[in-house]
Amino acid sequence: MKQQTRPGRGEVYLIGAGPGDPELLTLKAVRLLSQADVVLHDRLVALPILDFIPETATRIDVGKCRDRHPVPQEQINRLLLEHASAGRRVARLKGGDPFIFGRGGEEIQGLLQAGIPFQVVPGITAASGCAAYAGIPLTHRDHAQACLFVTGHRRDNGSLDLDFPALVRPNQTVVFYMGLGSLPELASGLIAHGMAPGTPAAVVEQGTTTDQRAISGSLTELPGLVAQAKVRAPALIIIGSVVSLRKELDWFSPEKTTGPVETEPALA
Ligand SMILES: C[S@@+](CC[C@H](N)C(=O)[O-])C[C@H]1O[C@@H](n2cnc3c(N)ncnc32)[C@H](O)[C@@H]1O
């Protein structure tokens, strides 16, 4: 397909696509996507959302997996620059919110240096989407006055670099992104630092989609329950007494469809 060029008028839209349900896209995301000449999208962007990409736009799948890195981050940054410098409107579509564990900041730093104009469109992050669709309010006056978003992703040397004493404080909810693979160590680390083993905890797999599964139990039980249910990524872990409200507030019953479930990504 011949690509549009408008010398001097290129721009990048860094767009959060939300956690999966296409109806959670913002009006602004849909509008800017419909104007794009080129769209670079991640693997975590749900397929129905890709239907909003205009047929005339060039689509580039830059999705990443832990062991396969189809497009390295440096190359993504370069692609954004190249297309925008050629005068194209480039939509960079990322799962959830681009500024939450999404490398959105890194991508626009490169654009800033090159003087390329950009806009950032926030998306519903996985914590908000999964919690809402699993019936778990992340804060609640009787349970939690704070909520922490934490990465459970291991460093290259396999270690978890976490401030456990800060995570076990009372009256807060802790949400782990990218923590499925390290769930047993996360649970034992929290308990070793003083969190009650009976603290309610949940894992939400493919949150907000028709394939959503939510599994809850105590912090000690959760790793076993998750292994038994063969939970796969993307999955989010929510820990804190707010999880107990799920019994009362669970409202979303996805109609099960069968579809491929992919593996945990290292980064968006
Ligand atoms: C690299 S982070 C990207 C987060 C994204 N920028 C956001 O704001 O949601 C990827 C992690 O987000 C979580 N995640 C994203 N979408 C999810 C979904 N639909 N259901 C459950 N977890 C999800 C998982 O923990 C996954 O490993």
The ligand as an SDF file (V2000), in Angstrom:
LIG
                    3D

 27 29  0  0  0  0  0  0  0  0999 V2000
    3.6050   -4.6710   30.3590 C   0  0  0  0  0  0  0  0  0  0  0  0
    2.2330   -4.5730   31.3980 S   0  0  0  0  0  0  0  0  0  0  0  0
    1.2800   -3.3970   30.5050 C   0  0  0  0  0  0  0  0  0  0  0  0
    0.2770   -2.7200   31.3620 C   0  0  0  0  0  0  0  0  0  0  0  0
   -0.5910   -1.7420   30.6020 C   0  0  0  0  0  0  0  0  0  0  0  0
    0.1700   -0.6290   30.1250 N   0  0  0  0  0  0  0  0  0  0  0  0
   -1.7510   -1.2800   31.4540 C   0  0  0  0  0  0  0  0  0  0  0  0
   -1.8030   -0.0870   31.7890 O   0  0  0  0  0  0  0  0  0  0  0  0
   -2.6080   -2.0900   31.7750 O   0  0  0  0  0  0  0  0  0  0  0  0
    1.4450   -6.0980   31.0310 C   0  0  0  0  0  0  0  0  0  0  0  0
    0.7270   -6.6520   32.2380 C   0  0  0  0  0  0  0  0  0  0  0  0
   -0.5120   -5.9700   32.4420 O   0  0  0  0  0  0  0  0  0  0  0  0
   -1.4500   -6.8670   32.9850 C   0  0  0  0  0  0  0  0  0  0  0  0
   -2.5900   -6.9450   32.0650 N   0  0  0  0  0  0  0  0  0  0  0  0
   -2.7640   -6.2430   30.9400 C   0  0  0  0  0  0  0  0  0  0  0  0
   -3.9590   -6.5080   30.3840 N   0  0  0  0  0  0  0  0  0  0  0  0
   -4.5520   -7.4140   31.1790 C   0  0  0  0  0  0  0  0  0  0  0  0
   -5.8010   -8.0730   31.1480 C   0  0  0  0  0  0  0  0  0  0  0  0
   -6.6970   -7.8580   30.1850 N   0  0  0  0  0  0  0  0  0  0  0  0
   -6.0890   -8.9450   32.1440 N   0  0  0  0  0  0  0  0  0  0  0  0
   -5.2060   -9.1730   33.1320 C   0  0  0  0  0  0  0  0  0  0  0  0
   -4.0170   -8.5690   33.2220 N   0  0  0  0  0  0  0  0  0  0  0  0
   -3.6910   -7.6950   32.2610 C   0  0  0  0  0  0  0  0  0  0  0  0
   -0.7580   -8.2170   33.1450 C   0  0  0  0  0  0  0  0  0  0  0  0
   -0.2340   -8.2750   34.4540 O   0  0  0  0  0  0  0  0  0  0  0  0
    0.3470   -8.1080   32.1120 C   0  0  0  0  0  0  0  0  0  0  0  0
    1.4160   -8.9580   32.4330 O   0  0  0  0  0  0  0  0  0  0  0  0
  1  2  1  0
  2  3  1  0
  2 10  1  0
  3  4  1  0
  4  5  1  0
  5  6  1  0
  5  7  1  0
  7  8  2  0
  7  9  1  0
 10 11  1  0
 11 12  1  0
 11 26  1  0
 12 13  1  0
 13 14  1  0
 13 24  1  0
 14 15  1  0
 14 23  1  0
 15 16  2  0
 16 17  1  0
 17 18  1  0
 17 23  2  0
 18 19  1  0
 18 20  2  0
 20 21  1  0
 21 22  2  0
 22 23  1  0
 24 25  1  0
 24 26  1  0
 26 27  1  0
M  CHG  2   2   1   9  -1
M  END
$$$$
